[in-house]
Amino acid sequence: MAETVTSLPDEESMQREYAAARQHISDDQMSVLIWAATTIGAFNRVSIMSKHPVRVRKEN
């Protein structure tokens, strides 16, 4: 669902993805999912555009 929200495919593909998701979650949950994916995408784009450095993860 996150890819669908991010890439905005053609209407038929989008409706197919929404229908598949609605088999498992309610309309309210779908709304939350779409808002969460949109918010995460926005923060990712801001991070990319600001060239925010990514720290190397230390191995334990």
Beta strands, then each sheet from edge to edge (+ up, - down):
end
